[in-house]
């Protein structure tokens, strides 16, 4: 149970971040809680407190969280009306002062704490200009089209099963349903069940800079993987897969595509 509580605390720390924001929330909740306003308490404060109690309960995490919310338990914190509490609590905090100068200073400090606690969302780290009408990385589209075209030329009669680097897992799925990925975000336990052993082995090799090509090829063929995509920048030594049943197709935007050879 101690281990469960430690996991919960780690998730909470990651959720609130490393800034001052969570301290501001705690201070405003304490201040707002002292205000004799039953409407605020009943509508916002008590429900928020109840959600936090449920979230920090190890028994809830151990019986429900691990089983049904594996990897997503922290999203319970989305139910806490943080913005509303800060807005109302912050307003009441400012209104507690009769002096207009103190009101202005308190408001300015509150705004500064909020602004300095985070980073601008609309930055080049989070957003880039759209490269196409799908608003997806162009490299994903180019590679998907190349695989689909090659698969149609091979006339396999079925959608190909493909293994791609992690950076394409989500965008490849968003772009087309004509490619079946061996695994997606479930590789990181975002889905309820852990990845099955063979798929996990393939993924573990794909995230290594120098994958064990022999092991990768054996497990990929066991799962009927038709194409494997390697990054010519991030992967090393993968060219030897030619000796393990996969042949080079083409290089697309810095990624090498290999197709399974007929046995």
N, C-alpha and C positions, 0 to 999 in steps of 0.2 A: 504494500500500500504506500510505503514511503517512496518507492520508485515511481509509482503512478503520480503522486503529488509533485515529485521533482519534474516529471515530464510536463505536467500542467503548468508549473511555474516557468519552465523553459519556453513553452508556447506563448504564455502571456507576455514574457519579456520581449520575445521576437515580435509579437503583435503591436505592443505599445511603442517599440523602437527605443532608441538611445537618447532621445531629446528630453525636453522638459515637459512635453505634452501630458504625459500621464500624471505628473505631479500637479499640473494645473487642473486636470480633471478631478483628482482627489481633493484638492483644496476647494474647488467650486462646489463639489458634492457636500463637503463638510459645512461650507458656508450656507449653501442652499438648504441643507437639512436643518439648520438652526432657524430658518425663516418660518414663521407661523402661517404657512399657506398649505392647507390640506389638499387643495387641488393639485399643486405641484408634487407633493409627496405621494399622493395616491396614483397620479397619472404617470409620473416619471421616476421619482426616487425609489419607491418601494419595488416597482417592477425591475428596475436596473439592479438593485441590491439582490433581489431574488435570482436573477440571471447569473450574477457573479457568484452567488452561493452555490448554485447548481454547477457552474463551470469549475469551481475550485474543489468540488466534492470528489475525492478519489474513487468512491464507490460508483458514482455516475460514470466517471471515465473508464473504470475497470470493467463495468458490466455492459454499458451501452456504447461509450465512446470508442473503445478499441474494436468492438464487434461491428458496429454500424457506421461509425464516423472515422474510420482509420485514415489518418492524414488530413482530416477535415474538421477535427474537433474544435480547433481554434475559431472556426467560423461562428460558433455560438456567440462569440463576443460581438458579432455584427448586430445582434439583437439589442445590445445596449444603446439607447438613443444618445450617444455621446454629443453629437452636434447640438441637439435640442437642450440637453442639460447644460452645456457650456454657454449657449446663447441666453437661456433663462437665468441660470445661476450667475453668469457674468453680469447681466443687466442688474440683477438684484444687488450684486456686490458693489457695483458702481453707485446704485441708488441709496446705499446705506450711508453715504457721505452727504452732508449738507453743503459743504464747501465746494463751489464749482471747480476750483483748482484741483482739489483732491479727486473729484470725479474725473476730470480730464486726465490726470496722472494715472489713476487706476485703470481707466479705459486704455490709455496708451501702453501701459505695462502689459495688460492682458493681450492686446493685439500683438505686441512684440514677442511675447512668449509663444504665442501660437505660430507666428511667422518664423521665428528662429528655431522652432522645434523640428521642422521638416526640411525637405528639399523641394525645389520647384519640379512639379510633375511634367510640365511641358518642356523637357530638355532633350538634347540629342541622345541621351542615354535611354530614354523611354519612347521617344517618337522620332520617326524619320519620314521624309516626304514620301507619299505614295508612289510606288514604282509602276503600278498597273491598276486596272479597274477593280481587281480583286482586293487590293490593298494588302497583298501578301508579298513576301520576298520573291523577287523575280527568279532567283536561283531555284527555288522550290518548283515553280511553274515550269521552268526550262527542263529540269531533271525529270519531273513527272511526265511531261509531254514526250521526252526522249524515251522513257521506259515504256509508256503506252504505245508509242509508234513502233518500237522494236518488238514489243509483245504481239502487236497486230501482224507485223511482218512474219513473225515466227508461227502465227496461227495456232496458238496453244489452246484456244477455245475457252479460256477462263481468265478472270482477272489475275494478274501476277501478284504473288506475295513478295513483299519487298522489305529490306532492312536498310534504314537510313541513319545518319548521325543524329544525335539528340536535338540539334538545333532545327531540324525539319519535322519533328514528330507531329507537332500541332498544325503547322501550316500545310503539310502534305495532306493531312486528313481534311482540312478545311477546303482545299482546292479541288479534290476529286474523290469520287467513290469508286473509280475504276482501278484503284490500287489498294491492295489489302496489306496494311502494315502488320508485321509480325507482332509488334507491341507498340503501345503509345505511351500516354502518361502513366498507365498502370505499371510501367517499369519502376516508378518511384512510389508505389503503393498509394496512389491517389484514389484508386478504386478499392473496393472493400477487400478483395482477396489479393494476396501477394502473387507475383508473377511465377508461373510454373517453372520448374527447374531448367528445362531445355531453353526456354526463351530467356531466362535470367542469365544463363551462360553466354548466350549470344550477345545480350546487352552489355554484360560485364566486359566482354572483349572489345565491343565497339566503342566503349568510353575510355579504353586504354590508348595511350599514344602509340604503343607498339603492340598490337594485338597478337595473340597466339593464333596464327592463321590456320594451322592444322585443326585445332580445337574448334575454332569458329566455323570452318567449312563443314566439319563433321556434324555439328549440331544444327547448322543452317540447313544442310541437306536433309537431316532427319525431320525437320519441320517444313520441308518442301518449299524452301525459300528460293524464288526464281531469280531475284536480283539483289545484289549488295552494293551499296553506294559508300565509297570511302572519300574522305577529305584528303586531297593531295597536300594540304598544309598541316593538318593536325594529326594525320595518321602516318606511320612509318612502317616500311617493310611489308606492306600488304600485297605487293605485286606478286609474291610467291603463291598467292591463291590460285594462280594459273595452273599450278601443279596439284591442286586439290579439287578439281572439278568445276571451276568457274573461269570463264574466259572474258577478256576485256572487250567491252562494247565501244565506249567512247568517253572522252572527257568533256564535261559540261560545266562551264563556269568554275573551274578549279576542283571539280569532284569527278572521280573516276567511277564509272558504272561497270559492274561485272555481272554476267549472266550465267546461270547454271547450264552446264553442258549436258547433253543427253548421255545417259549411262549406256 
